[in-house]
Amino acid sequence: MSDPGFTPTQLAARAAYLLRGNDLGTMTSAAPRLYPHMWSWDAAFVAVGLAPLSVERAVVELDTLLSAQWRNGMIPHIVFAHGVDGYFPGPDRWACTGLAAAAPAAPRTSGITQPPVHAIAVQRILDHSRRHGRSTRAVAEEFLDRRWPDLMRWHRWLAHARDPQESGRITLYHGWESGMDNSPRWDVPYANVVPGALPIYRRADTAVVPDPTQRPTDAEYDRYLWLLEEMKQVRYDDADLMSAMSFAVEDVFVSAIFSLACDVLATIGEEYSAPHADVRDLHDWAQRFRAGVVATTDPRSGAARDFDLRSGRWIGTDTLAMFAPLLCGGLPRDAERALVRAFEGPRFCGHPDLRYAVPPSTSPVSGDFRAREYWRGPVWPVMTWLFSWVFARRGWAERSRHLRAEGLRQAADGSFAEYYEPFTGEPLGSMQQSWTAAAVLDWLG
């Protein structure tokens, strides 16, 4: 099936123009209307897209994010742009500066984190810097020297503060920390969050995306905001969150990303003569979290599961989370083959009704599937990019190329939407989404 749309050259030009338009100076807004600030994992993917355009500007993006790192090592999920309004909950609602001892005085941030994909961005920056002259390589290498301790503090915080029992799985205290805000993965844990009296609020997202079928419900937002109030009651203290929070889940997908990121950062450290102790820690964490991910899997299908610490139960869902082991590796060969077949088969990328052969966020054959509703069914181009990049890294070149080709076919409409309806290809959510443009630029770079 051919798709009318922009040529690769036109598409790359439009994507570059979008990132320039969303550039606030030293940070890129995730999307100009719906997400007018800097989001942590968005910023990493944005840096991936900026690197082929300007290594120097990609470095500035990560520098800005790391300048908001908390003293305990956490990279917060939002860095608020000074003087920019239009997003809820904003910095006053989080109140981190006044409550959290570890939070920076400036810039203002949220009090939770997001998936640790940043090492991938550092790798892409270094890759592109090698294709340029000495001065560009020097910018990238100076950034790495200067920020290596901060990247290590970030990984060390995740390994210790978010895995205190050394299970090899990252504990989240809010579904937003997964990046997959309203995924069916969180239905059971959220059902046990009973909101108390909440300060009055008005959502900003529904003014930008008025179609209620594309966004989380008001009842879901009450739970989201109640968890924020629970965090504020313990002043965002790492030691108190485990006992204070009514939501506590070991996230297998974030854990797999962390294992992958530790491997990537360890390789960078070896190539650029980082301290041996740091490289050793990174290798140890990569192995610990790889084992933690594999321990959640079905021995025959390879499908991974989250673990709800409040109910003491495994959470198995037909979502992208089941493919976590494909990101970090470690499965026995037969189980990995079975999991790849499931990824490419009729439950996911090979579903006969899909417009493009890319992974939907929830399986179309699942009872939880909602074709238009955020992380409950739509296709997210940034997830297609992530699997494509990992598959190339793992030596699965043909699978990687296929995802790239299908992802570019989907993006050829030039809307750079946040997510897409999987059957019709209709762009949904926020338009002019920075990380969608970034994925396209890396694919075309």
C-alpha positions in Angstrom: 0.0 0.0 0.0 1.5 3.3 -1.0 0.9 6.4 1.2 0.7 9.9 -0.2 2.9 12.2 1.9 6.2 14.0 2.0 9.4 12.7 0.5 12.2 11.8 2.9 14.0 15.0 2.2 10.8 17.1 2.8 10.0 15.1 5.9 13.5 15.7 7.4 13.2 19.4 6.6 9.8 19.6 8.3 11.1 17.7 11.4 14.1 20.0 11.7 11.8 23.0 11.3 9.5 21.6 14.1 12.4 21.2 16.5 13.6 24.8 15.8 10.0 26.0 16.4 9.8 24.2 19.7 13.2 25.4 20.8 12.9 27.7 23.9 16.6 28.6 23.9 18.2 26.0 26.1 15.4 23.5 26.2 12.9 22.1 23.7 9.3 22.0 24.7 7.9 18.5 24.3 5.0 20.0 22.3 4.1 23.7 22.1 0.5 23.6 23.4 0.0 20.4 25.4 3.5 20.0 26.9 5.1 23.4 26.9 8.0 22.4 29.2 10.9 19.9 29.2 10.1 16.3 29.9 13.0 14.0 30.9 12.7 11.1 28.5 11.4 13.4 25.8 14.5 15.5 26.2 16.7 12.4 25.7 14.9 11.5 22.5 14.9 15.1 21.4 18.7 15.1 21.8 18.8 12.0 19.6 17.0 14.0 16.9 19.1 17.1 17.4 22.4 15.3 17.1 22.4 14.9 13.3 21.4 18.6 13.0 23.8 20.0 15.6 25.8 18.0 18.1 26.3 21.3 20.0 22.6 21.9 20.4 22.0 18.3 21.4 24.6 18.8 24.2 22.8 21.9 25.4 19.5 19.9 25.6 21.1 17.4 28.0 23.0 20.0 29.9 19.8 21.8 30.6 18.1 18.6 31.8 21.1 17.7 34.0 21.2 21.2 35.5 17.8 20.3 37.1 19.1 17.0 38.6 18.2 16.7 42.3 21.0 16.4 44.8 20.1 12.8 45.5 20.7 12.0 41.8 17.1 11.9 40.5 16.4 13.4 37.1 12.9 14.9 37.5 10.3 14.1 34.9 9.5 17.8 34.2 11.8 20.8 34.1 9.5 23.8 34.0 10.3 26.6 31.6 10.5 29.9 33.4 7.5 32.1 32.7 5.7 29.5 30.6 2.2 28.6 31.7 -0.5 26.3 30.3 0.3 22.9 31.9 -1.3 21.3 35.0 0.0 20.2 37.5 2.5 23.1 37.4 5.4 23.8 39.7 3.2 25.3 42.4 1.2 22.2 42.7 4.3 20.0 43.0 5.9 22.5 45.5 9.2 20.7 45.3 11.4 23.7 46.0 9.8 24.3 49.3 9.2 20.7 50.4 12.0 18.5 49.1 15.5 18.8 50.6 17.1 17.3 47.5 15.2 19.5 44.9 17.1 22.4 43.3 16.1 26.0 44.0 16.1 26.6 40.3 14.9 25.5 37.8 11.6 24.4 39.3 10.8 20.7 38.7 8.3 18.0 39.3 8.9 15.5 42.1 8.9 12.2 40.2 11.1 10.6 37.5 10.8 9.0 34.1 12.5 6.1 32.1 16.3 6.3 32.0 16.9 6.4 28.3 19.5 9.2 28.5 22.6 7.0 27.9 21.2 6.2 24.5 21.1 10.0 23.7 24.7 10.3 24.9 25.7 7.5 22.6 24.0 9.0 19.6 25.7 12.4 20.3 29.1 10.7 20.4 28.3 8.7 17.2 27.4 11.9 15.3 30.4 13.9 16.7 32.8 11.3 15.2 31.5 12.3 11.7 32.5 15.9 12.2 35.7 17.8 12.8 37.9 18.1 15.8 36.0 21.0 17.4 32.6 19.1 17.3 34.2 16.0 18.8 35.7 18.1 21.5 32.3 19.5 22.4 30.9 16.0 22.8 33.8 14.7 24.7 34.0 17.7 27.0 30.3 17.2 27.8 30.9 13.6 28.6 33.8 14.4 30.9 31.8 17.1 32.7 28.6 15.2 33.0 29.9 11.7 33.7 29.6 12.1 37.5 26.0 13.3 37.0 25.1 10.4 34.8 26.6 8.0 37.4 24.6 9.7 40.2 21.5 9.2 38.2 22.1 5.5 37.6 23.3 5.0 41.2 20.1 6.6 42.5 17.9 4.3 40.4 19.9 1.2 41.4 19.7 2.0 45.1 16.8 4.3 46.0 14.4 2.6 43.6 15.6 -1.0 44.1 16.3 -1.1 47.9 15.7 -4.9 48.1 18.0 -5.5 45.1 15.3 -7.4 43.2 16.6 -6.1 39.9 13.5 -4.1 39.2 12.8 -0.4 39.5 10.0 0.6 41.8 7.6 3.3 40.7 5.4 5.4 42.9 3.3 6.9 40.2 2.2 5.6 36.8 3.5 8.8 35.2 7.0 7.6 36.1 6.6 4.8 33.6 5.9 7.2 30.8 2.9 5.1 29.9 0.5 7.1 32.1 -2.9 5.2 31.7 -1.7 1.9 30.4 -3.8 -1.2 31.4 -0.6 -2.2 33.3 -1.7 0.2 36.0 -5.4 -0.6 36.3 -5.1 -2.9 39.3 -2.6 -0.7 41.2 -4.6 2.4 40.6 -7.8 0.7 41.7 -6.3 0.5 45.2 -5.5 4.3 45.2 -8.4 5.9 47.0 -8.3 9.7 46.7 -9.0 11.8 49.8 -9.9 15.5 49.7 -8.0 17.1 46.8 -7.4 20.8 46.4 -9.5 22.1 43.5 -7.9 21.8 40.1 -8.6 22.4 36.5 -7.1 20.1 33.8 -5.2 21.8 31.0 -4.9 18.8 28.7 -8.6 18.6 27.8 -8.5 22.2 26.5 -5.9 21.2 24.0 -7.2 17.7 23.1 -11.0 18.1 23.7 -11.9 14.6 22.5 -12.3 12.6 25.7 -11.6 9.3 24.0 -8.0 10.3 23.6 -7.2 11.3 27.2 -7.3 9.8 30.7 -10.5 10.2 32.6 -11.2 12.7 35.4 -11.4 9.7 37.8 -7.9 8.7 36.7 -6.7 12.3 37.2 -8.0 12.3 40.8 -5.8 9.3 41.5 -2.8 10.9 39.7 -3.1 14.0 41.9 -3.8 12.1 45.1 -0.4 10.3 44.7 1.2 13.7 44.3 -0.4 14.7 47.6 1.0 11.5 49.3 4.5 12.4 48.1 4.2 15.9 49.4 3.1 14.6 52.8 6.6 13.0 53.2 8.4 15.8 51.4 9.4 13.6 48.5 11.9 11.7 50.8 13.2 8.5 49.2 13.3 6.6 52.5 9.6 7.4 53.3 8.0 6.8 49.9 7.8 3.0 50.1 5.7 3.1 53.3 3.7 6.3 52.4 2.6 5.6 48.8 -0.6 3.7 47.9 0.9 3.0 44.5 4.2 1.0 44.4 4.9 -1.2 41.4 8.1 -2.9 40.1 8.1 -1.8 36.5 9.6 -4.4 34.2 9.8 -2.1 31.1 11.6 0.7 33.0 13.9 -2.0 34.5 14.8 -3.3 31.1 15.5 0.2 29.9 17.7 0.7 32.9 19.6 -2.5 32.2 20.1 -1.5 28.6 21.2 2.1 29.6 23.8 0.7 32.1 25.2 -1.5 29.3 25.3 1.5 26.9 26.9 3.8 29.5 29.4 1.1 30.5 30.5 0.8 26.9 30.9 4.5 26.6 32.9 4.5 29.9 35.3 1.9 28.5 35.8 3.8 25.3 36.4 7.1 27.0 38.5 5.9 30.0 35.9 6.5 32.7 36.8 5.4 36.2 37.1 1.6 36.4 34.9 1.5 39.5 32.1 3.2 37.7 32.3 0.9 34.7 32.3 -2.1 37.0 29.2 -0.8 38.8 27.4 -0.2 35.5 28.1 -3.7 34.3 26.9 -5.1 37.7 23.7 -3.1 37.5 23.1 -4.1 33.9 23.3 -7.8 34.9 21.2 -7.4 38.1 18.4 -5.7 36.3 18.6 -8.0 33.3 18.2 -10.9 35.7 15.4 -9.1 37.5 13.5 -8.7 34.2 14.0 -12.3 33.1 12.7 -13.5 36.5 9.3 -12.0 35.8 8.9 -13.9 32.5 6.8 -16.8 31.4 9.3 -19.6 30.6 7.6 -20.6 27.4 6.4 -17.3 25.9 9.1 -15.0 27.3 6.4 -12.4 28.2 7.4 -10.2 31.1 5.2 -8.9 34.0 5.2 -6.0 36.4 4.8 -6.7 40.1 2.4 -4.8 42.4 4.1 -4.4 45.7 0.9 -3.4 47.5 -1.2 -6.5 46.5 1.8 -8.8 46.2 0.7 -9.9 42.8 2.1 -10.1 39.3 0.6 -8.0 36.6 0.5 -9.6 33.2 -0.9 -7.5 30.4 -1.0 -7.6 26.6 1.0 -4.3 26.4 4.4 -3.3 25.2 5.7 -4.1 28.7 5.6 -7.8 27.9 8.4 -7.2 25.4 10.8 -5.7 28.0 13.3 -8.7 27.6 13.8 -7.8 24.0 15.3 -4.5 25.2 17.8 -5.9 27.7 18.3 -9.5 26.6 18.9 -12.4 28.9 16.1 -14.8 27.8 16.9 -18.4 26.9 16.9 -18.7 23.1 13.6 -20.5 22.7 11.8 -18.1 24.9 13.3 -15.1 23.1 12.2 -16.6 19.7 8.7 -17.0 21.1 8.6 -13.4 22.3 9.9 -12.1 18.9 7.2 -14.1 17.2 4.6 -12.5 19.5 5.9 -9.0 18.7 5.8 -9.6 15.0 2.7 -11.7 15.0 -1.1 -11.0 14.9 -1.3 -9.9 18.5 0.9 -6.9 17.8 2.8 -5.7 14.7 1.4 -8.4 12.5 -2.3 -7.8 13.3 -4.1 -7.8 9.9 -6.0 -4.6 10.5 -3.1 -2.4 11.4 -2.4 0.5 9.0 1.3 0.1 9.6 3.3 -2.8 10.9 4.5 -1.1 14.1 3.8 -2.0 17.7 0.6 -0.7 19.3 0.8 0.2 22.9 -1.8 -2.4 23.8 -2.6 -5.5 21.8 -5.6 -5.1 19.5 -6.9 -8.5 20.6 -6.8 -7.5 24.3 -10.0 -6.7 26.2 -8.2 -3.6 27.5 -7.6 -2.2 24.0 -8.9 1.3 23.2 -7.8 2.4 19.7 -7.8 6.1 20.5 -7.0 6.3 24.2 -3.4 7.3 24.9 -1.4 4.3 26.1 -4.4 1.8 25.8 -4.0 1.1 22.1 -2.5 3.9 19.9 0.8 3.6 18.2 3.6 5.8 19.6 6.3 6.5 17.0 8.9 6.9 19.8 8.3 3.3 20.9 8.8 2.2 17.3 12.0 4.1 17.2 13.2 2.5 20.5 12.6 -1.1 19.4 14.1 -0.3 16.0 17.3 1.1 17.7 17.6 -1.8 20.1 17.0 -4.4 17.4 19.9 -2.9 15.4 22.1 -2.9 18.5 21.3 -6.6 19.0 22.2 -7.4 15.4 18.7 -7.9 14.2 19.3 -5.7 11.2 16.3 -6.7 9.0 13.8 -6.4 11.9 15.3 -3.0 12.7 15.0 -1.8 9.0 11.4 -3.0 8.8 10.3 -1.0 11.8 12.2 2.0 10.5 10.5 1.7 7.1 7.0 1.3 8.6 7.6 4.1 11.1 8.6 6.5 8.3 5.6 5.5 6.3 3.4 6.4 9.3 5.2 9.7 9.8 5.0 10.7 6.1 1.8 12.7 6.7 4.1 15.3 8.4 1.8 15.9 11.4 4.4 14.5 13.9 1.6 13.5 16.2 2.1 12.3 19.7 0.4 8.9 18.8 -1.7 7.4 16.0 -4.8 5.4 15.7 -3.5 1.9 14.8 -6.1 0.9 12.2 -6.7 4.2 10.3 -3.4 5.9 10.9 -5.2 9.0 12.1 -2.8 11.3 14.0 -4.0 11.8 17.6 -3.1 13.6 20.8 -0.7 16.5 20.5 0.5 17.6 17.1 4.0 18.9 16.4 5.4 16.5 19.1 9.1 17.0 19.4 10.1 13.4 20.1 8.2 12.2 17.1 10.1 14.6 14.9 13.3 13.5 16.6 12.6 9.8 15.8 12.1 10.7 12.1 15.4 12.8 12.0 17.4 9.9 13.5 15.8 7.4 11.1 16.6 9.7 8.1 20.0 10.9 9.5 
